[in-house]
Amino acid sequence: MSYYISVQNLVKKYGELCAVDNLSFSVNKGEIFGLLGPNGAGKSTTLSVLTTLSDFNKGEIILNGLDIRKDKMEIKQLIGMVPQDIAVYDHLNALENVKFFASLYGLKGRQLTESAKEALEFVGLSDKQSIKPKHMSGGMKRRLNIACGIAHAPQLIVMDEPTVGVDTQSREHILNSIKVLRDRGATVIYTSHYMNEVEEICDRIAIIDKGQMVACGTKAELVSLVTDVQSVYIETKLPIDFNFEEFKKKQMVMPGMRALSLKENIIRMDITINHNHLSKMIEQFLSLGLPVININTEVPNLDTMFLTLTGHELR
Ligand SMILES: Nc1ncnc2c1ncn2[C@@H]1O[C@H](COP(=O)(O)OP(=O)(O)OP(=O)(O)O)[C@@H](O)[C@H]1O
């Protein structure tokens, strides 16, 4: 299988400090690929190497069939970078800012203006074209930062913590926009230390810590590295003569069932993820005359996974 991006044994040092330590991963075309890790894990450094902004000590990076050491200029043209620190000019208004960045990629004249306006519309700032960044909220500035990185319609969009310090509305807007960019065919690399964001939008996730790869895969694949069991809580109304031990004996023969327990009117079932057939469980409850009042599923999250694999919390 050929990947859109292949990073092999990447090493990047700052003096004695090895910020990226023999990192390897691949990104498919058209996916949102998340780089997740605590502060100082090496995410920004990896992005700055990938976007050709920094050199590296060892390793091989192939992007769209091009070698990053040999084909830097061609690779630059494919990329749109949304940096962690907002990089817009205070003396330019929103439209002028976006036009400035898009012009660096060769856009000119009417095409430049149209692309810049489209990018502003895309991030929900079309009515703010003539506003300067200093008169914008943090969330608006973040969205302008994104417009500046995408106006030239790059194949690869690299976003370094694009939601830091934004209000909920802007955050939702940004996350939805990223999915739309992916659905339009762009490949997105997204870094964050917000676990829930990465879980929500990324197709695959690489978890890095101290410059090294901890694990890489879809959320389900990552979670399955540490556990294959999830808990299902079914709230019911138990008859006075309900015999839990008998009920348990019957349920335990179900494929994948690991444990059952009862607390008040809630029955907890620990079942392997690939055997979690909710409809069958509901049928069984109903056939025994037990109404299903509420169902909750506790899926192990990436927090648990990170803690289990590294021995410390993500933050
Ligand atoms: N220009 C630099 N010179 C020296 N050390 C650096 C430089 N940039 C980063 N580092 C160090 O390299 C390590 C990795 O930093 P990096 O910024 O890549 O991590 P990160 O995962 O992006 O963290 P954050 O989430 O805080 O941005 C850290 O120990 C950091 O202090």
The ligand as an SDF file (V2000), in Angstrom:
LIG
                    3D

 31 33  0  0  0  0  0  0  0  0999 V2000
   13.6270   25.6530   19.0160 N   0  0  0  0  0  0  0  0  0  0  0  0
   13.8450   24.8420   20.0400 C   0  0  0  0  0  0  0  0  0  0  0  0
   15.0380   24.8140   20.6730 N   0  0  0  0  0  0  0  0  0  0  0  0
   15.2680   23.9650   21.7010 C   0  0  0  0  0  0  0  0  0  0  0  0
   14.3580   23.1020   22.1850 N   0  0  0  0  0  0  0  0  0  0  0  0
   13.1550   23.0800   21.5950 C   0  0  0  0  0  0  0  0  0  0  0  0
   12.8270   23.9460   20.5070 C   0  0  0  0  0  0  0  0  0  0  0  0
   11.5510   23.6990   20.1300 N   0  0  0  0  0  0  0  0  0  0  0  0
   11.1010   22.7270   20.9520 C   0  0  0  0  0  0  0  0  0  0  0  0
   12.0510   22.3600   21.8290 N   0  0  0  0  0  0  0  0  0  0  0  0
   11.9370   21.2930   22.8380 C   0  0  0  0  0  0  0  0  0  0  0  0
   11.6580   20.0900   22.1460 O   0  0  0  0  0  0  0  0  0  0  0  0
   10.7050   19.3040   22.8620 C   0  0  0  0  0  0  0  0  0  0  0  0
    9.4950   19.0620   21.9870 C   0  0  0  0  0  0  0  0  0  0  0  0
    8.8080   20.3050   21.8260 O   0  0  0  0  0  0  0  0  0  0  0  0
    7.5440   20.4940   20.8830 P   0  0  0  0  0  0  0  0  0  0  0  0
    7.1930   21.9350   20.8770 O   0  0  0  0  0  0  0  0  0  0  0  0
    7.7960   19.8380   19.5850 O   0  0  0  0  0  0  0  0  0  0  0  0
    6.4470   19.6470   21.6910 O   0  0  0  0  0  0  0  0  0  0  0  0
    4.8740   19.6900   21.5510 P   0  0  0  0  0  0  0  0  0  0  0  0
    4.4240   18.2770   21.6730 O   0  0  0  0  0  0  0  0  0  0  0  0
    4.4710   20.4160   20.3410 O   0  0  0  0  0  0  0  0  0  0  0  0
    4.4490   20.4880   22.8410 O   0  0  0  0  0  0  0  0  0  0  0  0
    3.2900   21.6090   23.0120 P   0  0  0  0  0  0  0  0  0  0  0  0
    1.9940   20.8510   23.0740 O   0  0  0  0  0  0  0  0  0  0  0  0
    3.6380   22.2250   24.3210 O   0  0  0  0  0  0  0  0  0  0  0  0
    3.3930   22.5380   21.8670 O   0  0  0  0  0  0  0  0  0  0  0  0
   10.3940   20.0680   24.1360 C   0  0  0  0  0  0  0  0  0  0  0  0
   11.2260   19.5700   25.1570 O   0  0  0  0  0  0  0  0  0  0  0  0
   10.7710   21.5040   23.7870 C   0  0  0  0  0  0  0  0  0  0  0  0
   11.1670   22.2120   24.9390 O   0  0  0  0  0  0  0  0  0  0  0  0
  1  2  1  0
  2  3  1  0
  2  7  2  0
  3  4  2  0
  4  5  1  0
  5  6  2  0
  6  7  1  0
  6 10  1  0
  7  8  1  0
  8  9  2  0
  9 10  1  0
 10 11  1  0
 11 12  1  0
 11 30  1  0
 12 13  1  0
 13 14  1  0
 13 28  1  0
 14 15  1  0
 15 16  1  0
 16 17  2  0
 16 18  1  0
 16 19  1  0
 19 20  1  0
 20 21  2  0
 20 22  1  0
 20 23  1  0
 23 24  1  0
 24 25  2  0
 24 26  1  0
 24 27  1  0
 28 29  1  0
 28 30  1  0
 30 31  1  0
M  END
$$$$
